Amino acid sequence: MSSVSEPNEQDDGLEAAIDQAIAACGGDTRAAVRALIFASNFLESEITDLKKALSHAYVRGRFRTYSG
């Protein structure tokens, strides 16, 4: 058995996404990384805000727990 993994469709999708990100930044890989970090930070901020809103709504009884 070989320890080298064979490429699969997920790898191909990832490579395509990488190529798209770089192309969207005019071929500048540094700009692509900057844009992806910016997007990641934005999404993390959104998740934090949503968690706060959900927690607040849960405390007010707007969400019920699943009892099975």
N, CA, C and O atoms as a GROMACS GRO file, in nm:
protein
  272
    1MET      N    1   0.082  -0.119   0.000
    1MET     CA    2   0.000   0.000   0.000
    1MET      C    3   0.086   0.125   0.000
    1MET      O    4   0.188   0.131   0.069
    2SER      N    5   0.046   0.221  -0.074
    2SER     CA    6   0.121   0.345  -0.084
    2SER      C    7   0.068   0.447   0.017
    2SER      O    8  -0.052   0.452   0.044
    3SER      N    9   0.158   0.527   0.073
    3SER     CA   10   0.115   0.628   0.169
    3SER      C   11   0.072   0.757   0.100
    3SER      O   12   0.023   0.849   0.166
    4VAL      N   13   0.091   0.765  -0.031
    4VAL     CA   14   0.052   0.884  -0.107
    4VAL      C   15  -0.094   0.869  -0.145
    4VAL      O   16  -0.134   0.769  -0.205
    5SER      N   17  -0.174   0.969  -0.109
    5SER     CA   18  -0.317   0.962  -0.141
    5SER      C   19  -0.339   1.001  -0.286
    5SER      O   20  -0.268   1.084  -0.342
    6GLU      N   21  -0.439   0.938  -0.345
    6GLU     CA   22  -0.472   0.968  -0.483
    6GLU      C   23  -0.563   1.090  -0.487
    6GLU      O   24  -0.646   1.108  -0.398
    7PRO      N   25  -0.549   1.174  -0.590
    7PRO     CA   26  -0.636   1.291  -0.601
    7PRO      C   27  -0.781   1.248  -0.618
    7PRO      O   28  -0.809   1.146  -0.682
    8ASN      N   29  -0.872   1.323  -0.564
    8ASN     CA   30  -1.013   1.293  -0.579
    8ASN      C   31  -1.089   1.419  -0.622
    8ASN      O   32  -1.028   1.524  -0.644
    9GLU      N   33  -1.220   1.407  -0.633
    9GLU     CA   34  -1.301   1.519  -0.680
    9GLU      C   35  -1.294   1.638  -0.584
    9GLU      O   36  -1.297   1.753  -0.628
   10GLN      N   37  -1.284   1.612  -0.454
   10GLN     CA   38  -1.276   1.720  -0.357
   10GLN      C   39  -1.148   1.800  -0.379
   10GLN      O   40  -1.150   1.923  -0.372
   11ASP      N   41  -1.037   1.731  -0.404
   11ASP     CA   42  -0.912   1.801  -0.433
   11ASP      C   43  -0.924   1.886  -0.558
   11ASP      O   44  -0.873   1.998  -0.562
   12ASP      N   45  -0.991   1.833  -0.659
   12ASP     CA   46  -1.010   1.907  -0.784
   12ASP      C   47  -1.095   2.032  -0.758
   12ASP      O   48  -1.068   2.138  -0.815
   13GLY      N   49  -1.196   2.019  -0.675
   13GLY     CA   50  -1.280   2.134  -0.641
   13GLY      C   51  -1.204   2.240  -0.565
   13GLY      O   52  -1.223   2.359  -0.585
   14LEU      N   53  -1.117   2.194  -0.477
   14LEU     CA   54  -1.034   2.287  -0.399
   14LEU      C   55  -0.937   2.360  -0.491
   14LEU      O   56  -0.920   2.482  -0.480
   15GLU      N   57  -0.874   2.287  -0.581
   15GLU     CA   58  -0.781   2.349  -0.676
   15GLU      C   59  -0.853   2.451  -0.764
   15GLU      O   60  -0.799   2.558  -0.793
   16ALA      N   61  -0.974   2.418  -0.806
   16ALA     CA   62  -1.053   2.511  -0.888
   16ALA      C   63  -1.088   2.637  -0.808
   16ALA      O   64  -1.083   2.748  -0.862
   17ALA      N   65  -1.123   2.620  -0.680
   17ALA     CA   66  -1.155   2.734  -0.596
   17ALA      C   67  -1.032   2.822  -0.575
   17ALA      O   68  -1.043   2.945  -0.574
   18ILE      N   69  -0.917   2.760  -0.559
   18ILE     CA   70  -0.793   2.836  -0.544
   18ILE      C   71  -0.766   2.916  -0.670
   18ILE      O   72  -0.734   3.035  -0.664
   19ASP      N   73  -0.778   2.852  -0.785
   19ASP     CA   74  -0.756   2.920  -0.912
   19ASP      C   75  -0.853   3.037  -0.930
   19ASP      O   76  -0.814   3.142  -0.980
   20GLN      N   77  -0.979   3.018  -0.888
   20GLN     CA   78  -1.079   3.125  -0.901
   20GLN      C   79  -1.044   3.242  -0.810
   20GLN      O   80  -1.057   3.358  -0.850
   21ALA      N   81  -1.000   3.213  -0.689
   21ALA     CA   82  -0.964   3.321  -0.595
   21ALA      C   83  -0.847   3.402  -0.648
   21ALA      O   84  -0.847   3.525  -0.640
   22ILE      N   85  -0.749   3.335  -0.702
   22ILE     CA   86  -0.632   3.404  -0.757
   22ILE      C   87  -0.672   3.484  -0.881
   22ILE      O   88  -0.629   3.598  -0.898
   23ALA      N   89  -0.754   3.425  -0.966
   23ALA     CA   90  -0.798   3.495  -1.087
   23ALA      C   91  -0.881   3.618  -1.052
   23ALA      O   92  -0.870   3.721  -1.118
   24ALA      N   93  -0.963   3.609  -0.947
   24ALA     CA   94  -1.045   3.723  -0.905
   24ALA      C   95  -0.959   3.839  -0.858
   24ALA      O   96  -1.003   3.954  -0.857
   25CYS      N   97  -0.836   3.808  -0.818
   25CYS     CA   98  -0.744   3.912  -0.771
   25CYS      C   99  -0.639   3.945  -0.876
   25CYS      O  100  -0.530   3.992  -0.844
   26GLY      N  101  -0.673   3.921  -1.000
   26GLY     CA  102  -0.585   3.956  -1.111
   26GLY      C  103  -0.454   3.877  -1.113
   26GLY      O  104  -0.354   3.926  -1.165
   27GLY      N  105  -0.455   3.758  -1.057
   27GLY     CA  106  -0.336   3.674  -1.057
   27GLY      C  107  -0.240   3.703  -0.942
   27GLY      O  108  -0.136   3.639  -0.932
   28ASP      N  109  -0.274   3.797  -0.857
   28ASP     CA  110  -0.188   3.834  -0.743
   28ASP      C  111  -0.222   3.743  -0.625
   28ASP      O  112  -0.326   3.759  -0.562
   29THR      N  113  -0.133   3.648  -0.597
   29THR     CA  114  -0.159   3.552  -0.490
   29THR      C  115  -0.164   3.620  -0.352
   29THR      O  116  -0.242   3.580  -0.266
   30ARG      N  117  -0.082   3.720  -0.334
   30ARG     CA  118  -0.082   3.792  -0.206
   30ARG      C  119  -0.216   3.864  -0.184
   30ARG      O  120  -0.269   3.864  -0.073
   31ALA      N  121  -0.270   3.923  -0.288
   31ALA     CA  122  -0.400   3.989  -0.280
   31ALA      C  123  -0.511   3.885  -0.255
   31ALA      O  124  -0.607   3.914  -0.184
   32ALA      N  125  -0.498   3.767  -0.314
   32ALA     CA  126  -0.597   3.661  -0.293
   32ALA      C  127  -0.596   3.617  -0.147
   32ALA      O  128  -0.703   3.598  -0.087
   33VAL      N  129  -0.478   3.599  -0.089
   33VAL     CA  130  -0.469   3.561   0.052
   33VAL      C  131  -0.528   3.670   0.140
   33VAL      O  132  -0.601   3.642   0.234
   34ARG      N  133  -0.496   3.795   0.109
   34ARG     CA  134  -0.550   3.908   0.185
   34ARG      C  135  -0.703   3.908   0.180
   34ARG      O  136  -0.768   3.926   0.283
   35ALA      N  137  -0.759   3.889   0.062
   35ALA     CA  138  -0.904   3.888   0.046
   35ALA      C  139  -0.968   3.772   0.122
   35ALA      O  140  -1.073   3.788   0.183
   36LEU      N  141  -0.904   3.657   0.120
   36LEU     CA  142  -0.959   3.542   0.191
   36LEU      C  143  -0.952   3.559   0.342
   36LEU      O  144  -1.043   3.517   0.414
   37ILE      N  145  -0.846   3.620   0.391
   37ILE     CA  146  -0.836   3.648   0.534
   37ILE      C  147  -0.942   3.750   0.574
   37ILE      O  148  -1.006   3.735   0.678
   38PHE      N  149  -0.961   3.853   0.493
   38PHE     CA  150  -1.064   3.953   0.520
   38PHE      C  151  -1.201   3.886   0.525
   38PHE      O  152  -1.279   3.913   0.616
   39ALA      N  153  -1.231   3.800   0.427
   39ALA     CA  154  -1.360   3.731   0.423
   39ALA      C  155  -1.377   3.641   0.545
   39ALA      O  156  -1.486   3.634   0.602
   40SER      N  157  -1.272   3.573   0.583
   40SER     CA  158  -1.278   3.484   0.699
   40SER      C  159  -1.307   3.563   0.826
   40SER      O  160  -1.390   3.522   0.908
   41ASN      N  161  -1.239   3.676   0.844
   41ASN     CA  162  -1.262   3.761   0.961
   41ASN      C  163  -1.405   3.813   0.964
   41ASN      O  164  -1.468   3.819   1.070
   42PHE      N  165  -1.456   3.851   0.847
   42PHE     CA  166  -1.594   3.899   0.839
   42PHE      C  167  -1.692   3.789   0.879
   42PHE      O  168  -1.784   3.813   0.957
   43LEU      N  169  -1.671   3.669   0.828
   43LEU     CA  170  -1.761   3.558   0.860
   43LEU      C  171  -1.754   3.520   1.008
   43LEU      O  172  -1.856   3.487   1.068
   44GLU      N  173  -1.635   3.526   1.066
   44GLU     CA  174  -1.621   3.498   1.209
   44GLU      C  175  -1.698   3.601   1.291
   44GLU      O  176  -1.761   3.567   1.391
   45SER      N  177  -1.694   3.726   1.248
   45SER     CA  178  -1.768   3.832   1.316
   45SER      C  179  -1.919   3.807   1.305
   45SER      O  180  -1.992   3.824   1.402
   46GLU      N  181  -1.964   3.766   1.187
   46GLU     CA  182  -2.105   3.736   1.168
   46GLU      C  183  -2.149   3.620   1.257
   46GLU      O  184  -2.256   3.624   1.317
   47ILE      N  185  -2.067   3.516   1.267
   47ILE     CA  186  -2.099   3.401   1.352
   47ILE      C  187  -2.111   3.445   1.497
   47ILE      O  188  -2.203   3.403   1.567
   48THR      N  189  -2.018   3.529   1.542
   48THR     CA  190  -2.023   3.579   1.680
   48THR      C  191  -2.152   3.656   1.705
   48THR      O  192  -2.216   3.636   1.808
   49ASP      N  193  -2.190   3.742   1.612
   49ASP     CA  194  -2.313   3.820   1.627
   49ASP      C  195  -2.436   3.729   1.629
   49ASP      O  196  -2.528   3.750   1.707
   50LEU      N  197  -2.437   3.628   1.542
   50LEU     CA  198  -2.551   3.536   1.538
   50LEU      C  199  -2.560   3.452   1.665
   50LEU      O  200  -2.670   3.426   1.714
   51LYS      N  201  -2.446   3.411   1.719
   51LYS     CA  202  -2.447   3.336   1.845
   51LYS      C  203  -2.504   3.420   1.958
   51LYS      O  204  -2.581   3.371   2.041
   52LYS      N  205  -2.467   3.547   1.961
   52LYS     CA  206  -2.520   3.637   2.064
   52LYS      C  207  -2.672   3.652   2.048
   52LYS      O  208  -2.745   3.647   2.147
   53ALA      N  209  -2.718   3.671   1.926
   53ALA     CA  210  -2.861   3.688   1.902
   53ALA      C  211  -2.937   3.562   1.937
   53ALA      O  212  -3.045   3.569   1.996
   54LEU      N  213  -2.884   3.448   1.902
   54LEU     CA  214  -2.951   3.322   1.931
   54LEU      C  215  -2.956   3.299   2.081
   54LEU      O  216  -3.058   3.256   2.134
   55SER      N  217  -2.847   3.326   2.151
   55SER     CA  218  -2.842   3.308   2.294
   55SER      C  219  -2.947   3.398   2.361
   55SER      O  220  -3.017   3.354   2.452
   56HIS      N  221  -2.956   3.522   2.317
   56HIS     CA  222  -3.053   3.616   2.373
   56HIS      C  223  -3.196   3.567   2.349
   56HIS      O  224  -3.279   3.573   2.439
   57ALA      N  225  -3.223   3.518   2.229
   57ALA     CA  226  -3.356   3.467   2.197
   57ALA      C  227  -3.388   3.342   2.278
   57ALA      O  228  -3.502   3.322   2.321
   58TYR      N  229  -3.290   3.258   2.300
   58TYR     CA  230  -3.310   3.137   2.378
   58TYR      C  231  -3.346   3.171   2.522
   58TYR      O  232  -3.436   3.110   2.580
   59VAL      N  233  -3.277   3.267   2.579
   59VAL     CA  234  -3.303   3.310   2.717
   59VAL      C  235  -3.444   3.365   2.728
   59VAL      O  236  -3.511   3.344   2.830
   60ARG      N  237  -3.491   3.434   2.627
   60ARG     CA  238  -3.626   3.491   2.630
   60ARG      C  239  -3.734   3.387   2.600
   60ARG      O  240  -3.852   3.420   2.600
   61GLY      N  241  -3.694   3.263   2.576
   61GLY     CA  242  -3.791   3.157   2.552
   61GLY      C  243  -3.844   3.149   2.412
   61GLY      O  244  -3.948   3.087   2.388
   62ARG      N  245  -3.776   3.210   2.318
   62ARG     CA  246  -3.824   3.207   2.179
   62ARG      C  247  -3.784   3.079   2.109
   62ARG      O  248  -3.839   3.048   2.003
   63PHE      N  249  -3.692   3.006   2.164
   63PHE     CA  250  -3.652   2.878   2.108
   63PHE      C  251  -3.671   2.770   2.213
   63PHE      O  252  -3.639   2.790   2.330
   64ARG      N  253  -3.721   2.660   2.172
   64ARG     CA  254  -3.740   2.549   2.265
   64ARG      C  255  -3.638   2.440   2.236
   64ARG      O  256  -3.595   2.423   2.121
   65THR      N  257  -3.598   2.368   2.338
   65THR     CA  258  -3.504   2.258   2.318
   65THR      C  259  -3.578   2.138   2.262
   65THR      O  260  -3.698   2.122   2.285
   66TYR      N  261  -3.508   2.056   2.191
   66TYR     CA  262  -3.565   1.935   2.135
   66TYR      C  263  -3.564   1.827   2.241
   66TYR      O  264  -3.459   1.797   2.298
   67SER      N  265  -3.678   1.768   2.267
   67SER     CA  266  -3.686   1.669   2.374
   67SER      C  267  -3.689   1.526   2.322
   67SER      O  268  -3.705   1.432   2.400
   68GLY      N  269  -3.673   1.507   2.192
   68GLY     CA  270  -3.665   1.373   2.136
   68GLY      C  271  -3.794   1.325   2.101
   68GLY      O  272  -3.807   1.213   2.052
   0.00000   0.00000   0.00000
